[in-house]
Each structure stands twice: as structure tokens, then as C-alpha cells.
């Protein structure tokens, strides 16, 4: 039971990190297009 909860939390953290990375990449791409 505990292990399952840990894995769920890890996957949620990974999803949040991926979203952050995508946002940063999109912002960088927008800056490049503007320049």
C-alpha cells in the first residue's frame, strides 16, 4: 500500500516537472521568434 502511494507521488512530481520544462521551452521559443 505504501509503495503504491510513493510511486503515485513520484509520477505526479515528474508530470509537474515536465510541465515546467515545456513552459520554459515554449517561452524560449517565443523569445527566439520575437527576435
N, C-alpha and C positions, 0 to 999 in steps of 0.2 A: 504493500500500500504506500509506504513512504517513498520507495524508489519511484513509483509512478508519478507522484506529486513532483518530485525533484525533476524528472525528465520533462514534465509539462512546463515547469517554471523555466527550465533551460531553453526549451523551444520558444517560449514567449519572449525571453530575452533576445534570442537570436533574431526573431522576427522584428523586434523593435530596433535592433542594431542594423538590420538590413534596410529598414525604412529610413533610418537616419542617413545611412550611406547613400541610398538612392536620392534622397533630398539634396544632400551635398553635391552629388554628381550632377543633378539637374540644375542646381544653382550655378555650378561652374560652367556648364554647357551654355546656360543663358548669358552669363557674363561674356563668354567667348563670342557668342552670336552678336551681342550688342557691340563689342569691339570690332 
